[in-house]
Amino acid sequence: MSSSSSLIPTEAIVGTTVAMSFILLGNAITQSFMGVPALLVNFPHPSSSSHPQAAKHLGQQWPVFWRVGNVFFRPISTFGIIGYGYAAWASYRSASSSFSSTSGTSGSSSNNNAWKFYAISALCHLITVVHSAVNMQPINAKIEGLNRREGDMNKTDASLAEYYARKWARLNLVRLVMPAVAGSVALWTTLRAGAGGKVGGV
């Protein structure tokens, strides 16, 4: 993929996507190791008379906590799939063209295999999106349900308030690991490919 045939160079797309991966990493670290622990400071035991009010308050706070992720970080995760997917496609096309033009001599194996590593990075972001929808969203609903009125069928058992919050923080580690792997693999692949030619043949 040459710069003359592409409005945006492949390196620019990869660089932007890598940056977004590490933004997601930083967000996940903040959520699991700062945000949730802060919400649970001095959280009363279920046997305490102050526990019902604390659980209700957690249910009130939680939407503020997780909706930013839905509005801001979910699109970033989705862009990661697209950005790395495009890099994989451009690298594969470049490798195929190089193979054809050299009559079977594939040249640099690092450049020819780059598409596989970008595909791994795209898969990591896909796992993040699916994990968020399948595993994290139901817990969000449970914690938000702590603020519902008694008798509401979606009301969450207040005794499980801290359990759900800590479970969310643990499951959120997947959203820490996957962007870290995606960004690191893509960055390493780009630097390695740069030794033998630009990404995607730019």
Disulfide bonds with the S-S distance in Angstrom:
none
